[in-house]
């Protein structure tokens, strides 16, 4: 069996993360990210669920996830997966989109799965440059060209869709954002949103595609990642973001990110012998 390797690099110039998973079989349960994910499969087949749609994906497929898109996947072919991805923060994407379009543009991918050989090749070339820590400005060009193609061919404004109880659900989300490190009950969220328990849960799932509790855990995960980037210990990151204990945090983190908290933190440690 092919040896499993997981490599992650953060590019300070572009402000994006580049992931490379090789030989993995790990399933990923239903989750979402607070950032855009642009991924592509080099080898292996997976069953992917995104929202209410199911896909069979394999080598050559490009995966596009908007922030808060819920998705899950499992290995489909009895083999292993070779997969690369870019994680792009919302504010970074907004800056890129404005630079490309000349206006404020809230990008939303119109498709989750695309097959585009030209785009696949461009994304792979960009990924290779990031992984070898290239300082050439060619990587900036490749990123802008790739995002421009995504906007032109697979983008639509977020403003096109308005969900039922949108304002009430956003109030609940804002409350969780402000109090994620505290114990939050469903009853408190109902008071904030002025909705009944059943209505809140149903409307939240319809609006966000995920339950309020899973939403909160994913939000805590995002905040924990920020602390780990700054050098916090996994223990401090766990308790500072509202996780009940370190073991739960470690299992949850690896289940959704594919790395342990320590492995993730070590990505951002200064490299020995690096010049200032």
Buried (B, 14 or more C-beta within 10 A) or exposed (E): EBEEEBEBBBBEEBEBBBBBBBBBBBEBEBBBBBBBBBBBBBBBBBBBBBEEEEBEBBBEBBBBBBBBBBBBBEBBEEBBBBBBBBBBBBEBBBEBBEEBBEEEBBBBBBEBBBEBEEBBEBBEEBBBBBBEEBEEEEBEEBBEBBBBBBBEEBBBEEEEEEBEBEEBBBBBBEBBEEBBEEEBEBEBBBEBBEBEEEBBBBBBBEBBBBBBBBBBBBBBBBBBBEBBBEEBBBEBBBBBBBBEEBEEBBEBBBBBBBBBBEBBBEBBEEEEEEEE
